[in-house]
Structures are given as structure tokens and as C-alpha cells.
Amino acid sequence: MAYFCAMNYLSVENLSKRFGVRQLFQNLQFGIEKGQKVALLARNGSGKTTLMNILFGKDSPDDGKVIYNKEVRVSYLEQNPFLDPKKSILENVLLSQNHMSKAIAAYEEALANDLPLDQPMAEMDASGAWEYEAKMKQILGALELHQWNTPAGQLSGGQQRRVALAKVLVEEPDFLLLDEPTNHLDLDMIEWLEKFLTQSHMTLFMVTHDRYFLENITDEILELENGQLYKYKGNFSYYLEKKAEREALEQATQDKQMNLFRRELVWARTMPRARTVKSKSRMDRFNELKESIRKNPDAAELSPEINMSRLGSKIVEFHRVKKHWGEKKVLNGWDYVFKTGERVGLVGPNGAGKTTLLKLMTLSEEPDGGKVIVGDTVVMGYYRQNMEILKPGQRLIEAVRDIAEFIPLTKGRTITAAQMLERFLFPKSMHFNYVDSLSGGERKRLQLLLILMKNPNFLILDEPTNDLDVFTLAALEEYLQSYPGCLVIVSHDRYFLDKLVDHLFVLDGEGNVRDILGSYQQFRDDQDNIALENKKAASKAEIKEDASKDGGQKKLSFKEKYEWEQIEKRMPELELQKSKLESELQTVLDQHDRLMSVSEALSKVIEELNNLEMRWLELSEKI
């Protein structure tokens, strides 16, 4: 992570915005300096995307100002970006009109049409575009955008969003706005993007629900809550710690207010009808207390308490199941028998067949060979990507009542549709709102509620975290941790998977499924260790091959022997430096400049240590 002298890139002054009768935010004030990586957290429906649009100039505030440093180049990844449908992937990525992108476009056009390359190559040389082109192709490859000449109009929504992401990354602006950058990326792409942004010098302001992203990238978090902006100078774990401290203080104040409110309530109910000036002032104070308590309710919890029906001994079974699409194999004779209470995550690259496997589980897709058996007692709940079960023009309360007016809970109790909405974080003030007015995250939450109301005992969640805020995700995770039925999850949210699943089905895209015990993070760590061992083995093999070509094992030259001795002295020093810097990093989370300086130093130490380890391995093989 690079270190910069403080320079203000963005100032937001007294920003306010209303949506109809709803005040999204009021008098927001904050600033972002060069090199900062800042995230905004807020509940769904509080205006995060609206704020991003205002910052980029796509929307205007009711009041206030957005001021950028005049020399700053700004790019924006929108949730629903626009691409020219007639232009190819490459043409859309190169739409930014700088001299390098123009040179690359001319060069690629000449290549595609077998035109003379002398002039295009001269323009590439003159503009220094070769490195720019290599970077562009590396980004497109990492995002699995290989068919560069495909018109954007032929791409899926997820592919179009990845093209838009590639475009803003290739532009490498000074200041980058990102609205949910991990949506429609698979897990490998997210980890690549995380590394790319961590190493980049770009200043970032982003909205994201990916908590590992927040932990590993951000150095400041802004939280918008009840119209007030709170600032935390650190990453996600620092934010959680300081937020807990703040809420504990607020709760102590709230308890005092509540006790006073109760006393005032008794007085208000028993006071005489004649209003004196003194009683009038007490009534004013009573109303102020009531308003203060209303604005600071206890944190809502997602608590559906659905009455799940019992699962029998036969749940879902796969017997030698085969499935393919054309030449693409999804399953190649897979066997598996689900057991009660299983919690499994499906992972694999895009196109590996995760959604197809879910369709086979629900019998909405027929296998090409073998059979899928679903037990008689199984009640499926299937939350799908791009699912639309809400009716336009319908009110929230009507959507729930379409399922049931009264919903059975555990222990023979029932709950009304209105109470169910409240338990799913929809306050009474929203019950008669139209579903069309909901934000993306609110729609997802309502759809999830409608599925859970059907009392499923086998719950399938296909990308449930898209568009949900971190607060709703935390509440959903808490609920799902106590869910007694079978749970199958497809998600690109690593944090979500790590909290909820016990094992993984890993699809390789060749028809094979590996059953891996443990969390996703454990799986990735194992993969990284295997990759490192393979790299070491390849290095050893290469050294041995070189030695055999020279008639036997080489001895170190005087220069190599000296180098080897210096490495053995230097490596313990670096390990000690690394340990000290890692400890210091935890103590400077609230000091932005020092945090960036320590992070940069730690990055350099780790890089030097890795290089020395590889060189030591090469030299030691010769001894």
C-alpha cells in the first residue's frame, strides 16, 4: 500500500437528499484524501447508491456541495452500468479517450482486419501504450472476458458488469467510486480484485457488503445511521470494535432516558386537566424524550421463528447422476446422500454448473443419466438469482398476506402478516408502501421472507447476499446458524460461507465434484499451500535439470556462496521486522498516515522475504 502526503481529493459539504416524503440523508459532511480507501456502510434504502450518483454528478442533491480537487480524474462503477450494445467488449473498455486507448484501438483494429501495422505500431511506441495494453489484457483475463470482439448486447448482465469493472480499472483514475464491486464476480475474481485494489495507488470510495473486502482493503469506514454520519479510522474489525463501544455508551444514555420517560409518562397520565405553564413545559420535555427514544430504537433482529416441518430419513439423494450442456460436463456420475442438518456451500468458477446442480436438487432439471430422489417429507425453499416473485403495484403487506394472514410459529403460536414484516426489519411505516418503491436490498429481503414463510426444511440459497447491507447479512447469518433443516448455499461472499457451512462441494467445471470438509477459507489456504509446494517442486526439478546438463551437481561460486550466507543472515532480521510491523499495525488503526506508512513497510518486508526464500531454495539445491 503506497504512502502519500495528505492532499484533499473530495469534500462533501452539508449534502441533503429527499426521495418523495422520505429523507434519505441530511447535512452530510466528510472529506477524502489522496491514497485513502474508504467504504460507506448503511442499511438498505438509506440512499447509498443515490449518494454515489450525486458524487459522480449523475444526480443532484437538494442542498449542499460536492467539491473535487480540480486535477483529479474520477471514474465510477455503477450497479447497473451502461455499455454501448453495438460495440465489442474491447471497444467498450477503450472508450476512455486518452492517447493510449486510441492507439490500442487502432492497433487492435489493424490486427483484426489484416491491415498494415507500421503506423499503428509507431503510435503504440510513441504513446507508451504497450504496457497499457498488457495491463488491459491482464485485467480482462482475470475477469474471464476472453472473447474481446463479442458485442456488449450479446452479454449477460453479469458479464456486462464485469466489462464495466474492467473499463474503470484500465482507466486507473485518481479517484474511483465503486458501487458493490464484487457483485457477479466468482470467488477467484474477488480475491484477484482485492489484491489489485490493495496494491493500487488509486483513491477509493466504495459501497460493498463483502466483509473480507472491508477488512483487507479499507482504512476508513463511514457509517450512515438514522441520518447521522459516523467515522471510523480503520478497517472492518476496527469498525466493529468501535461501533460496539459507541453503542454501549448510547445504550447507557438510552436506559437513563427510558427511566425518565417512564416517570414522565406516569405524570402525564395523572396530571390535572388545567394546563399551567409549568405542566406545559413538562409536556414539551415529555414529547422531546419520546422523540429521542423513537430515533434510537433497540437494534432490530431478523427473527422469523418459522415452524419447520420434520425431515424424514430420506432427504435428497444423487445416484450416478450425469449432466452436460453440449460438450460441457456438469456432473460425471456423481453420488451423494444428504443427511439431516447438513450445511454445504457450492463453489467453483463461473459456468462450472452450480446453478444446474441446484436445479437438479429441486427436480426442475432432468439428469442425462442416473437419478435424483427427493424424500416425501422434504419441503423445498429455493431462493434464486434474479428471482422476481413480487407483483408490480402490490403493497408489502399484501405480498405477505398472499402467503398467509396468520403464520404458524414454534410451540403452537401464530403471528400476523404485519408482525412478520416487522420481524424481517420492515417497520409499520413501510407496510403500505408499494414493492416498486423498495431498494434492491429491501426487495431481496422481502423475497427471502416470502420463501421462509412456506416453512421449508431444505433451504437453497443461490447468491442471497447480493444487494443486502452488512447489517441485514449479520442478522440473516444469526438466524441461519440456528436453522435446523438442510442448508445449501451458493455465494461469492467468503465471510457468509465461512460462518454458515460445514463442508464444500467444489465443482471443477469438468464434471467432477469434490467434497471438502471445513470452511471456504481453510479450503483456499490448502489450495495456496499446494500451489506453493508445486512451485517449489518445479523449481527443484529445474535446478536438477540444469545440473544434469552440466554433467552433475554444481558447486556454489564464490559470489553465490557469499550471497547464500548473506541471505541466511538477512532472513531472520526480516522475520523479526515483519513481526514488529504486524504488531504495530494493530495499534495505529486510527492514525491514517501512520497506518499507510506501516502497511507499506510491511508489504515491502513480505515481498523481500518471499524473494529471498525462493533464492535461498535455488542456491541450497546446489550445495
C-alpha positions in Angstrom: 0.0 0.0 0.0 1.5 3.3 -1.1 2.1 6.3 1.3 1.1 9.8 0.2 1.3 13.2 1.7 -2.1 14.4 2.7 -4.0 16.1 -0.2 -7.7 16.6 -0.2 -9.4 14.9 -3.2 -13.1 15.2 -2.3 -15.1 17.5 0.1 -18.8 16.9 0.8 -20.5 19.8 2.5 -23.9 19.8 4.0 -25.3 17.3 1.5 -29.1 16.5 1.7 -31.4 14.5 -0.4 -35.1 13.6 -0.1 -36.9 10.8 -2.0 -40.6 11.8 -2.0 -41.6 12.2 1.6 -38.6 10.2 2.7 -35.4 12.0 3.9 -32.5 9.8 2.7 -29.8 11.9 4.3 -29.3 15.4 5.6 -26.3 17.7 6.1 -23.7 15.1 5.3 -20.1 16.3 5.7 -16.9 14.4 5.0 -13.7 14.5 3.1 -11.4 12.0 1.4 -7.7 12.5 1.0 -5.3 11.2 -1.7 -4.5 7.5 -1.2 -7.4 6.7 1.2 -9.6 3.6 0.7 -12.9 4.5 2.3 -16.1 2.4 2.5 -19.7 3.6 3.2 -22.0 1.3 5.3 -25.7 2.0 5.7 -28.9 0.0 5.8 -30.8 -0.8 2.6 -33.0 2.0 1.5 -30.9 4.7 3.2 -29.6 6.2 -0.1 -26.1 4.7 -0.6 -26.5 4.4 -4.4 -28.2 7.8 -4.6 -25.2 9.3 -2.7 -22.7 7.6 -5.2 -24.7 9.0 -8.1 -24.6 12.5 -6.6 -20.8 12.2 -6.0 -20.3 11.4 -9.7 -22.7 14.1 -11.0 -25.4 11.7 -12.2 -27.9 13.0 -9.7 -28.1 16.3 -7.9 -28.6 17.0 -4.2 -31.4 19.0 -2.7 -28.8 21.0 -0.8 -25.1 21.0 -0.3 -22.0 20.8 -2.4 -19.6 18.1 -3.8 -16.2 19.6 -4.4 -13.3 17.6 -6.1 -9.7 18.7 -6.4 -9.7 20.1 -10.0 -6.8 17.9 -11.1 -8.4 14.7 -10.0 -9.7 12.2 -12.6 -12.8 10.3 -11.4 -14.3 7.1 -12.6 -17.5 5.3 -11.4 -18.6 1.7 -11.4 -22.4 1.8 -11.2 -24.7 -1.0 -10.0 -26.3 -1.0 -13.5 -23.7 0.3 -15.8 -24.4 1.3 -19.4 -22.4 -0.2 -22.3 -22.8 0.5 -25.9 -24.6 -2.7 -27.1 -23.2 -2.4 -30.6 -19.6 -2.1 -29.6 -17.4 -5.0 -28.6 -16.0 -5.7 -25.2 -12.7 -4.3 -26.2 -14.3 -1.1 -27.8 -16.3 -0.5 -24.6 -13.2 -0.9 -22.4 -11.3 1.5 -24.6 -14.0 4.2 -24.7 -12.0 6.5 -22.4 -10.5 8.9 -24.9 -6.8 9.1 -23.8 -4.0 8.8 -26.3 -3.0 5.3 -25.2 -6.5 3.9 -25.6 -6.8 5.4 -29.1 -3.5 3.9 -30.1 -4.5 0.4 -28.8 -7.9 0.6 -30.5 -6.2 1.4 -33.8 -3.7 -1.4 -33.4 -6.3 -4.0 -32.4 -8.5 -2.9 -35.4 -5.5 -3.3 -37.8 -4.8 -6.8 -36.3 -8.4 -7.9 -36.6 -8.7 -6.8 -40.3 -5.2 -7.7 -41.5 -4.3 -4.1 -42.2 -0.7 -2.7 -42.3 0.7 -2.5 -38.8 3.6 0.0 -39.3 1.6 3.1 -38.4 -0.4 1.6 -35.5 2.8 0.1 -34.0 4.5 3.5 -34.3 1.6 5.1 -32.5 1.8 2.4 -29.8 5.5 3.2 -29.4 5.0 6.9 -29.3 2.2 6.9 -26.7 3.9 4.2 -24.5 0.7 2.1 -24.9 2.4 -1.4 -24.9 2.4 -1.6 -21.1 -1.1 -0.2 -21.0 -2.3 -2.8 -23.4 -0.6 -5.6 -21.4 -2.3 -4.4 -18.3 -5.7 -4.2 -20.0 -5.4 -7.8 -21.3 -4.3 -9.0 -17.8 -7.4 -7.3 -16.3 -9.8 -8.8 -19.0 -8.3 -12.2 -18.5 -8.6 -12.1 -14.7 -12.3 -11.2 -15.2 -12.8 -14.0 -17.7 -13.5 -11.7 -20.6 -11.7 -13.5 -23.3 -13.9 -13.0 -26.4 -13.0 -9.4 -26.9 -14.9 -8.9 -30.1 -18.3 -10.0 -28.7 -20.8 -7.2 -28.9 -21.9 -6.0 -25.4 -25.5 -6.5 -26.4 -24.9 -10.3 -26.5 -23.5 -10.5 -23.0 -25.4 -11.4 -19.8 -26.0 -8.8 -17.1 -23.1 -10.2 -15.0 -20.7 -10.2 -18.0 -21.7 -6.6 -18.8 -20.9 -5.6 -15.2 -17.5 -7.2 -15.4 -16.8 -5.3 -18.6 -17.7 -2.1 -16.8 -15.4 -3.1 -14.0 -12.6 -3.8 -16.4 -13.1 -0.4 -18.0 -12.7 1.6 -14.8 -9.7 -0.5 -13.7 -8.0 0.0 -17.0 -8.6 3.8 -16.9 -6.8 3.8 -13.5 -8.3 7.1 -12.4 -7.0 9.1 -9.4 -10.3 8.6 -7.6 -12.5 5.6 -8.1 -16.1 5.2 -7.0 -17.3 1.6 -6.7 -20.9 0.5 -6.0 -20.9 -3.1 -4.9 -17.8 -4.1 -7.0 -18.0 -7.8 -6.0 -21.4 -8.5 -7.4 -21.4 -11.0 -10.3 -17.8 -12.0 -9.6 -16.8 -15.5 -8.7 -14.6 -16.2 -5.7 -11.3 -16.3 -7.6 -12.2 -12.9 -9.3 -13.0 -11.3 -6.0 -9.7 -12.4 -4.5 -7.9 -11.1 -7.6 -9.7 -7.7 -7.4 -9.0 -7.5 -3.7 -5.3 -7.9 -4.3 -5.4 -5.5 -7.3 -7.1 -2.7 -5.3 -4.8 -3.2 -2.3 -1.7 -2.7 -4.4 -3.2 0.1 -6.4 -2.4 3.8 -5.8 -6.0 4.8 -6.6 -8.0 6.6 -4.0 -11.2 4.6 -3.4 -14.7 5.3 -2.1 -17.0 2.3 -2.2 -20.2 0.7 -1.1 -19.8 -3.1 -0.5 -21.4 -5.8 1.6 -18.2 -8.0 1.3 -16.8 -8.0 4.8 -13.5 -9.6 3.9 -13.1 -6.9 1.3 -13.8 -4.3 4.0 -11.3 -5.9 6.3 -8.5 -6.2 3.8 -8.8 -3.0 1.7 -10.3 -0.1 3.7 -8.5 2.2 6.0 -11.6 4.2 6.9 -15.3 3.3 7.2 -18.2 5.8 7.2 -21.5 4.6 8.7 -24.7 6.4 7.9 -27.3 5.6 10.6 -30.5 7.4 11.4 -29.4 10.3 9.2 -26.1 10.8 11.1 -22.6 10.0 9.8 -20.1 8.2 12.0 -16.4 7.9 11.0 -14.1 5.0 11.9 -10.4 5.3 11.0 -9.6 1.7 10.4 -10.8 -1.5 8.7 -13.9 -3.6 9.4 -12.7 -5.3 12.6 -11.7 -1.9 14.0 -15.2 -0.5 13.0 -16.9 -3.4 14.8 -14.9 -2.8 17.9 -15.5 1.0 18.0 -19.2 0.7 17.0 -19.8 -1.7 19.9 -18.2 0.8 22.2 -20.3 3.7 20.8 -23.5 1.7 21.1 -22.7 0.7 24.7 -22.4 4.4 25.6 -25.6 5.2 23.7 -27.4 2.3 25.4 -26.5 3.7 28.8 -27.9 7.1 27.8 -30.9 5.3 26.3 -31.6 3.5 29.6 -31.5 6.7 31.5 -33.8 8.3 29.0 -36.2 5.4 29.2 -36.4 5.6 33.0 -37.0 9.3 32.9 -39.6 8.7 30.1 -41.5 6.2 32.3 -41.7 8.7 35.2 -42.9 11.4 32.9 -45.4 9.1 31.4 -46.9 8.4 34.8 -47.1 12.1 35.5 -48.6 12.8 32.0 -51.4 10.3 32.7 -52.3 11.6 36.2 -51.8 15.4 35.8 -54.9 17.6 36.1 -56.7 18.9 33.0 -55.8 22.5 33.8 -52.5 23.2 31.9 -50.2 25.5 33.8 -47.0 27.0 32.3 -45.1 24.5 34.4 -47.1 21.5 33.2 -46.8 22.7 29.6 -43.0 22.7 29.9 -43.1 19.2 31.3 -45.3 18.0 28.4 -42.8 19.6 26.0 -40.0 17.7 27.7 -42.0 14.5 27.6 -42.5 14.9 23.9 -38.8 15.5 23.4 -37.9 12.4 25.3 -40.5 10.4 23.3 -39.0 11.6 20.0 -35.4 10.9 21.2 -36.3 7.3 22.2 -38.1 6.8 18.9 -35.0 7.8 17.0 -32.8 5.3 18.9 -34.7 2.0 18.9 -33.1 -1.2 20.0 -31.2 -2.9 17.2 -33.7 -5.0 15.2 -33.1 -8.7 14.8 -34.1 -10.9 12.0 -36.2 -13.5 13.9 -38.8 -15.3 11.7 -39.2 -18.3 14.1 -40.6 -20.3 11.3 -42.3 -23.6 12.3 -40.3 -26.1 10.2 -41.8 -29.5 9.5 -39.7 -32.5 10.5 -37.4 -34.2 7.9 -37.7 -38.0 7.4 -34.8 -40.4 6.9 -34.9 -39.9 3.1 -34.0 -36.4 2.1 -32.2 -35.7 -1.3 -30.1 -38.4 -3.0 -28.0 -38.4 -6.1 -27.3 -41.8 -7.7 -24.7 -41.9 -10.5 -26.1 -38.6 -11.8 -24.8 -37.3 -15.1 -25.5 -33.9 -16.7 -24.0 -32.0 -19.6 -24.7 -29.0 -21.8 -23.4 -29.7 -25.2 -19.8 -30.7 -24.7 -19.7 -29.1 -21.3 -19.8 -31.6 -18.5 -21.6 -30.6 -15.2 -21.8 -33.9 -13.4 -20.0 -37.1 -14.4 -21.7 -39.9 -12.5 -22.0 -38.2 -9.1 -23.2 -40.0 -5.9 -24.3 -38.2 -2.8 -26.9 -38.7 0.0 -27.9 -35.7 2.1 -28.2 -36.2 5.9 -30.3 -34.2 8.4 -28.9 -30.8 9.3 -26.2 -30.6 6.6 -24.8 -27.2 5.8 -23.0 -27.2 2.5 -21.5 -24.5 0.3 -21.2 -24.9 -3.5 -18.1 -23.3 -5.0 -16.4 -23.3 -8.4 -15.7 -21.0 -11.3 -18.5 -19.3 -13.3 -20.0 -21.8 -15.7 -19.0 -24.8 -13.6 -22.6 -25.8 -13.1 -23.5 -24.7 -9.6 -27.0 -23.4 -10.6 -27.6 -26.5 -12.7 -26.8 -28.7 -9.6 -29.4 -26.7 -7.6 -32.0 -27.3 -10.3 -31.3 -31.0 -10.2 -31.8 -30.9 -6.4 -35.2 -29.3 -6.8 -36.2 -31.6 -9.7 -36.7 -28.6 -12.0 -34.0 -30.1 -14.3 -33.8 -33.7 -15.5 -30.4 -35.6 -15.3 -29.0 -37.1 -18.5 -28.1 -40.2 -16.6 -28.7 -41.7 -13.1 -31.4 -40.4 -10.8 -32.2 -37.8 -8.2 -34.6 -38.8 -5.4 -36.3 -36.3 -3.1 -38.0 -37.6 0.1 -41.7 -37.2 0.7 -41.2 -35.1 3.9 -38.9 -32.6 2.1 -40.3 -29.0 1.8 -38.0 -27.1 -0.6 -37.3 -23.4 -0.2 -35.3 -22.1 -3.2 -34.1 -18.6 -3.3 -32.8 -18.0 -6.8 -30.7 -15.3 -8.6 -32.7 -12.8 -10.5 -35.9 -14.2 -9.0 -38.9 -12.0 -9.3 -41.9 -13.1 -7.2 -43.2 -9.6 -6.3 -46.1 -8.2 -8.2 -45.8 -4.7 -9.5 -48.3 -2.3 -7.9 -48.6 -4.6 -4.8 -48.1 -3.3 -1.2 -45.7 -5.0 1.2 -48.5 -6.2 3.5 -50.4 -7.6 0.5 -47.4 -9.6 -0.6 -47.2 -11.3 2.8 -50.9 -11.8 3.1 -50.9 -13.6 -0.3 -49.0 -16.3 1.5 -50.9 -16.3 4.8 -52.7 -13.9 7.1 -51.5 -15.8 10.1 -48.2 -17.7 10.1 -47.6 -20.7 12.4 -44.6 -20.4 14.7 -42.9 -22.9 17.1 -44.8 -24.2 20.1 -48.2 -23.8 18.6 -48.1 -20.0 18.4 -49.0 -17.8 15.4 -48.0 -14.4 14.1 -49.8 -11.9 11.8 -48.5 -10.8 8.4 -47.8 -7.4 9.8 -45.8 -8.7 12.8 -43.9 -11.0 10.3 -42.9 -7.9 8.3 -41.6 -6.2 11.4 -39.6 -9.2 12.4 -38.0 -9.0 9.0 -36.9 -5.4 9.6 -39.8 -3.7 7.8 -41.3 -1.2 10.3 -45.0 -0.4 10.3 -44.4 2.8 8.5 -43.4 0.8 5.4 -46.2 -1.9 5.3 -48.4 0.0 2.9 -45.5 1.1 0.6 -45.6 -0.3 -2.9 -43.0 -3.0 -3.6 -41.9 -1.0 -6.6 -40.5 1.7 -4.2 -38.2 -0.7 -2.4 -34.4 -0.6 -2.9 -32.7 -3.6 -4.4 -31.7 -4.9 -0.9 -35.2 -4.4 0.5 -36.7 -6.4 -2.4 -34.2 -9.2 -1.8 -35.1 -9.2 1.9 -38.9 -9.3 1.2 -38.4 -12.2 -1.3 -36.4 -14.2 1.2 -39.2 -13.6 3.8 -41.8 -14.9 1.4 -39.8 -18.1 0.9 -39.2 -18.7 4.6 -42.9 -18.2 5.3 -43.6 -21.5 3.5 -41.7 -23.4 6.3 -39.0 -25.1 4.2 -36.9 -27.8 5.8 -34.5 -27.9 2.9 -33.3 -24.4 2.1 -31.3 -23.5 -1.0 -29.9 -20.0 -1.3 -28.4 -19.0 -4.7 -26.4 -15.8 -4.2 -28.5 -14.5 -1.4 -26.1 -11.7 -0.3 -26.2 -9.5 -3.4 -27.6 -6.1 -2.5 -28.1 -6.9 1.2 -26.4 -4.5 3.6 -23.9 -5.8 6.2 -26.5 -5.3 9.0 -29.1 -7.4 7.3 -26.4 -10.0 6.5 -25.3 -10.3 10.1 -28.9 -10.7 11.2 -29.6 -13.3 8.4 -26.4 -15.2 9.4 -27.5 -15.3 13.0 -30.9 -16.7 12.0 -29.4 -19.3 9.6 -26.9 -20.5 12.3 -29.9 -21.8 14.3 -31.8 -23.1 11.3 -32.4 -26.8 11.9 -33.0 -28.0 8.4 -30.6 -28.8 5.5 -28.9 -25.7 4.1 -27.3 -25.4 0.6 -25.6 -22.1 -0.3 -24.1 -20.7 -3.5 -22.4 -17.4 -2.6 -19.4 -15.3 -3.6 -19.4 -13.9 -0.1 -16.5 -15.6 1.6 -17.5 -14.3 5.1 -21.0 -15.6 4.7 -19.8 -19.1 3.6 -17.2 -19.3 6.4 -19.9 -18.5 9.1 -22.5 -21.0 7.9 -21.2 -24.1 6.1 -19.5 -27.2 7.4 -18.3 -28.6 4.2 -18.0 -27.6 0.5 -18.9 -29.2 -2.9 -16.1 -28.0 -5.2 -17.1 -28.1 -8.9 -14.1 -28.1 -11.3 -16.1 -27.5 -14.5 -15.1 -30.9 -15.9 -18.0 -32.8 -14.3 -16.2 -33.7 -11.0 -17.4 -32.7 -7.5 -15.0 -32.8 -4.5 -16.5 -32.9 -1.0 -14.2 -30.8 1.2 -14.6 -30.7 5.0 -14.2 -27.3 6.6 -14.7 -23.6 5.7 -14.0 -21.8 2.5 -11.0 -20.0 4.0 -9.5 -23.3 5.0 -10.0 -24.6 1.5 -8.3 -21.6 0.0 -5.4 -21.8 2.4 -4.9 -25.5 1.4 -5.0 -24.5 -2.3 -2.4 -21.8 -1.7 -0.1 -24.3 0.2 -0.5 -26.8 -2.6 0.4 -24.2 -5.2 3.4 -23.1 -3.2 4.6 -26.7 -2.9 4.1 -27.3 -6.6 6.1 -24.1 -7.3 9.0 -25.3 -5.1 8.9 -28.8 -6.7 9.1 -27.2 -10.1 12.0 -25.0 -9.0 13.8 -28.1 -7.7 13.2 -30.0 -10.9 14.5 -27.1 -13.0 17.7 -26.9 -10.9 18.3 -30.6 -11.1 17.8 -30.5 -14.9 20.3 -27.6 -15.2 22.8 -29.5 -13.1 22.4 -32.7 -15.2 23.1 -30.7 -18.3 26.4 -29.6 -16.8 27.5 -33.1 -16.0 26.4 -33.3 -12.4 25.6 -31.1 -9.4 27.1 -27.6 -9.4 29.0 -26.1 -6.6 28.4 -22.6 -5.5 30.7 -20.0 -6.9 32.5 -17.6 -4.5 29.9 -14.9 -5.3 26.9 -17.3 -4.8 28.4 -18.6 -1.6 28.7 -15.1 -0.2 25.1 -14.4 -1.4 23.8 -17.5 0.3 25.5 -16.5 3.6 24.0 -13.0 3.4 20.5 -14.4 2.8 20.8 -16.7 5.9 21.7 -13.6 8.0 19.0 -11.4 6.4 16.0 -13.7 6.6 15.8 -13.8 10.5 16.1 -10.0 10.5 13.2 -9.7 8.1 11.1 -12.2 10.1 11.7 -10.0 13.2 10.8 -6.8 11.3 7.6 -8.5 10.0 6.5 -9.5 13.5 7.1 -6.0 14.8 5.3 -4.3 11.9 2.3 -6.6 12.3 2.1 -5.8 16.0 2.4 -2.1 15.3 -0.3 -2.2 12.6 -2.9 -3.1 15.2 -2.0 0.0 17.3 -2.2 2.6 14.6 -5.6 1.8 13.0 -6.9 5.2 14.0 -3.9 7.1 12.6 -4.4 7.3 8.8 -0.9 8.5 7.8 0.9 6.1 10.1 -1.3 3.2 9.1 -0.4 3.7 5.5 3.3 4.0 6.3 3.4 0.9 8.4 1.3 -1.0 5.7 3.7 0.0 3.0 6.7 -1.1 5.1 5.1 -4.4 5.9 4.3 -5.0 2.3 8.0 -4.4 1.3 9.3 -6.7 4.0 7.0 -9.5 3.0 8.0 -9.1 -0.7 11.7 -9.1 0.2 11.3 -12.1 2.4 9.4 -14.1 -0.3 12.1 -13.3 -2.9 14.9 -14.3 -0.5 13.2 -17.6 0.4 13.0 -18.5 -3.3 16.6 -17.5 -4.0 17.8 -19.5 -0.9 15.9 -22.5 -2.2 17.7 -22.2 -5.6 21.2 -21.8 -4.0 20.7 -24.5 -1.4 19.9 -27.1 -4.1 23.5 -26.5 -5.4 25.2 -27.2 -2.1 
